[in-house]
Amino acid sequence: MVTIPPYLQPGDTIGIACPAGFMSLEKAQSCIEAFKAWGYHLKVGRTMGGDSTNYFSGDDKTRLDDLQKMLDDDEVKAVFCARGGYGIGRIIDKIDFSIFRKKPKWIIGFSDVTILHSHIYSNFNIASLHAPMASAFNDGESANEFVQSLRNAIEGKKIRFESVPHEFNRRGEAIGELVGGNLTLLAHLVGTPSELKTRGRILVLEDTGEYLYNIDRMLYQLLRNKKLQKLGGLILGGFDRLKDTERPFGSSAYEIIRDLVQDFDYPVCFDFPVGHMRENFALKIGIGYKLKVGKNKIVLEE
């Protein structure tokens, strides 16, 4: 049985931290102002716009301590990761989840935050939120449907998303707990204590900036570890800004995936609006969903 953290109400406190890559406080200001306009109080961690001089928002100890403080703080009802990038894998095994397990709270983010989603779902059966992060609020975008889906999710509103058909879709219906996130991270988690459970689940995959041959390699890593064979359903989000070699790989990311899962019988949805683009709906990891891939419409709903 998956534990669902308490949903938020206006007046609750959201903690904002950067447990991975650096982000300036200025670039998170629109996000902070939007949360306040929604009625929430904020606690801004020391890694948010810290004094780092390199890629990370602080050294490993600083990032670990900041995230740990947010997890342990009874006033903080949700931990919003302002940015992904890389870095959580360096600290995940040192995080003390004992207080968090007794009093779960929403962990929010995507990309590198996939590690947290997978770890707490697979080890503690606690739900979390794969959702837009701070940069999604910039340039007047805080009112768009994707950012608003984050607000709806933390406030407990039932989720129902629709997507347009894709020529590679495989029709069908599936009911199961939704899991997944960034393909690169999920492949790297195989064989670790954070490895994702996928059997019978609806798996979401997305990625950005990778070489096509590496997309292929990571998918085979999941296939060889039996992560794709017994799914309830498969949702493919954005695979954007991908790179090719001088001698072309010969297949697009979606063609690679289509061919890899062609012998399985679960429904498959391509080009769902989730990933490293503006089109990034908030999805509750660990929550039961119904996926219907039809001829004219795709529906994903709680």
C-alpha positions in Angstrom: 0.0 0.0 0.0 1.5 3.3 -1.1 1.4 6.1 1.5 0.2 9.4 0.1 1.7 12.5 1.9 -0.8 15.0 3.2 -1.9 17.5 0.5 -1.2 21.1 1.0 -3.5 23.9 2.1 -2.9 27.7 1.9 -0.8 28.7 4.8 1.4 25.6 4.7 5.1 25.9 4.3 7.1 24.8 1.2 10.8 24.3 1.5 12.9 25.2 -1.6 16.3 23.6 -2.0 18.8 22.8 -4.8 20.1 19.3 -4.0 21.9 19.0 -7.3 22.9 21.7 -9.8 23.3 25.4 -9.0 20.5 27.9 -9.6 20.7 31.6 -8.8 18.1 33.1 -6.5 17.2 35.5 -9.2 16.1 32.8 -11.6 13.9 31.3 -8.9 12.2 34.5 -7.9 9.2 34.1 -10.2 8.6 30.7 -8.7 8.9 32.0 -5.1 6.5 34.8 -5.9 4.0 32.4 -7.4 4.0 30.1 -4.4 3.3 33.1 -2.2 0.5 34.2 -4.5 -1.0 30.7 -4.1 -1.0 31.3 -0.4 2.0 29.3 0.8 4.8 30.3 3.2 8.4 29.5 2.1 11.6 28.4 3.6 14.5 28.9 1.2 17.4 26.6 1.8 21.1 27.7 1.8 21.6 25.9 -1.5 19.2 28.1 -3.3 21.4 30.7 -4.8 24.3 29.8 -2.6 27.9 30.8 -2.9 29.0 27.9 -5.1 31.7 28.6 -7.7 31.2 25.3 -9.7 28.4 23.3 -11.2 26.8 22.2 -7.9 24.7 24.3 -5.6 27.2 23.5 -2.9 29.6 20.7 -1.9 28.1 17.3 -1.1 27.9 18.0 2.6 26.2 21.3 2.1 23.6 19.9 -0.3 23.0 16.9 2.0 22.6 19.0 5.1 20.2 21.4 3.3 18.0 18.6 2.0 18.1 16.8 5.3 17.0 19.9 7.2 14.0 20.2 4.8 13.0 16.5 5.3 13.2 16.8 9.0 11.6 20.2 9.5 8.0 19.6 10.8 6.9 22.9 9.5 7.9 22.1 5.9 5.0 20.2 4.3 6.6 19.8 0.8 10.2 19.9 -0.5 10.4 21.7 -3.8 13.6 21.0 -5.7 14.3 24.2 -7.7 16.6 22.5 -10.2 17.8 19.2 -11.4 21.0 18.7 -13.3 23.3 16.3 -11.5 24.3 15.6 -7.9 21.6 13.7 -5.9 23.3 10.4 -6.7 26.3 11.6 -4.8 24.3 12.0 -1.5 21.4 9.7 -1.7 23.0 6.9 0.4 23.7 9.4 3.2 20.2 10.8 3.6 18.4 9.8 6.8 14.8 9.1 5.9 13.7 8.0 9.4 11.7 11.1 10.2 10.4 11.4 6.6 9.1 7.9 6.8 7.1 8.6 9.9 5.8 12.0 8.6 5.9 11.8 4.7 5.8 15.0 2.7 5.7 15.7 -1.0 9.1 15.7 -2.8 8.7 17.7 -5.9 10.8 17.9 -9.1 12.0 15.9 -12.1 15.2 15.2 -14.0 17.9 14.4 -11.4 15.1 14.3 -8.8 14.1 11.0 -10.4 16.6 9.4 -8.0 14.6 10.6 -5.0 11.3 9.5 -6.6 12.6 6.0 -7.3 14.3 5.6 -4.0 11.4 6.6 -1.7 8.9 4.7 -3.8 10.9 1.5 -4.1 12.1 1.5 -0.5 9.3 3.1 1.5 6.2 3.0 -0.7 5.7 6.7 -0.4 4.3 8.8 -3.2 6.1 11.9 -4.7 5.6 14.4 -7.4 7.3 14.5 -10.8 6.6 18.1 -11.8 7.9 21.4 -13.2 10.7 23.1 -11.3 11.6 26.7 -10.8 12.6 27.7 -14.3 9.1 26.7 -15.6 7.7 29.8 -13.8 9.9 32.3 -15.6 8.9 34.6 -18.4 5.3 34.9 -17.2 4.6 31.2 -17.4 3.3 30.6 -13.9 -0.3 30.6 -15.1 0.1 28.0 -17.9 -1.6 24.7 -17.6 1.6 22.8 -16.9 2.7 24.9 -13.9 -0.9 25.0 -12.7 -1.0 21.2 -12.8 1.7 21.3 -10.1 -0.6 23.5 -8.0 -3.5 21.2 -8.5 -1.4 18.1 -7.6 -0.1 19.5 -4.3 -3.6 20.6 -3.4 -5.0 17.1 -4.0 -7.1 17.6 -7.0 -7.7 14.6 -9.1 -5.5 14.4 -12.2 -6.9 13.9 -15.8 -4.7 14.7 -18.8 -5.3 14.2 -22.5 -2.8 13.8 -25.2 -3.1 13.6 -29.0 -2.5 10.3 -30.9 0.9 9.4 -32.3 1.5 7.0 -35.2 3.6 4.7 -33.0 1.0 4.3 -30.2 -0.2 0.9 -29.3 -3.8 1.0 -28.2 -5.2 -0.5 -25.0 -6.0 0.2 -21.4 -3.9 -0.1 -18.3 -4.4 0.4 -14.6 -1.4 0.6 -12.2 0.8 2.7 -10.1 2.7 5.3 -12.1 6.5 5.3 -11.8 9.5 6.5 -13.7 11.1 9.7 -14.9 14.4 10.4 -16.5 15.7 7.5 -18.6 19.3 8.2 -17.9 18.8 8.2 -14.1 16.6 5.1 -14.1 19.2 3.2 -16.1 22.0 4.3 -13.7 19.9 3.2 -10.7 19.8 -0.5 -11.8 21.7 -2.5 -9.3 21.5 0.1 -6.6 19.3 0.4 -3.5 17.3 3.0 -5.5 16.4 0.7 -8.4 12.9 1.1 -9.6 10.2 -1.5 -9.4 8.3 -1.6 -12.7 6.4 -4.9 -12.9 2.7 -4.2 -13.4 3.3 -0.4 -13.3 2.7 2.3 -15.8 6.2 3.5 -16.6 7.0 7.0 -17.8 10.3 7.8 -19.6 11.7 11.0 -20.8 15.2 12.4 -21.5 17.1 15.3 -23.0 20.5 16.1 -24.6 21.6 12.5 -25.0 23.2 10.8 -28.0 20.9 8.5 -29.8 23.2 5.5 -29.4 23.2 6.2 -25.6 19.3 6.2 -25.6 19.5 2.8 -27.2 22.1 1.6 -24.8 20.1 2.7 -21.7 16.9 1.1 -23.0 18.7 -2.2 -23.5 20.0 -1.8 -19.9 16.4 -1.7 -18.7 15.4 -4.5 -21.0 18.2 -6.8 -19.9 17.2 -6.1 -16.3 13.6 -7.1 -17.0 12.3 -3.5 -16.4 10.3 -3.4 -19.7 8.9 -6.9 -20.1 6.0 -6.9 -17.6 4.7 -3.4 -17.6 1.1 -2.4 -17.2 1.6 0.4 -19.7 4.4 2.7 -21.1 4.3 6.4 -21.5 7.0 8.2 -23.5 7.4 11.9 -22.9 9.7 14.3 -24.5 13.1 13.2 -25.9 14.4 16.6 -26.9 17.7 18.1 -27.9 19.1 14.7 -28.8 22.4 14.4 -30.6 23.6 12.1 -33.4 27.0 10.8 -34.3 28.9 11.9 -37.5 27.8 8.6 -39.0 24.0 8.6 -38.3 22.7 6.1 -35.8 19.8 5.4 -38.2 16.8 5.6 -35.9 15.0 8.3 -33.9 14.5 7.9 -30.2 10.8 7.0 -30.7 11.8 4.5 -33.4 14.3 2.9 -31.0 11.6 2.5 -28.3 8.9 1.3 -30.7 11.2 -1.5 -32.0 12.4 -2.5 -28.6 8.9 -3.0 -27.1 7.2 -4.3 -30.2 6.8 -7.9 -28.9 5.1 -6.8 -25.7 1.3 -6.4 -25.4 0.8 -3.5 -23.1 -0.5 -0.1 -24.3 2.2 2.4 -25.3 1.7 6.2 -25.6 4.3 8.3 -27.4 4.8 12.1 -27.2 3.0 12.6 -23.9 3.5 16.1 -22.5 6.1 15.4 -19.8 9.8 16.1 -19.8 12.4 18.8 -20.3 10.1 21.1 -22.2 7.4 23.7 -21.5 4.9 20.9 -21.9 5.5 19.1 -18.6 2.4 17.9 -16.7 2.7 17.1 -13.0 2.5 13.4 -12.3 2.1 11.7 -8.9 4.7 8.9 -8.6 3.3 5.8 -6.9 -0.4 6.8 -7.3 -2.7 4.5 -9.2 -3.7 5.8 -12.7 -5.7 4.6 -15.6 -4.2 4.9 -19.0 -6.4 4.6 -22.1 -4.6 4.8 -25.5 -7.4 5.1 -28.0 -7.6 5.8 -31.8 -8.4 9.5 -31.4 -7.4 10.3 -27.8 -5.1 9.3 -25.0 -6.3 9.8 -21.4 -4.4 9.5 -18.2 -6.4 9.9 -15.0 -6.3 9.0 -11.3 
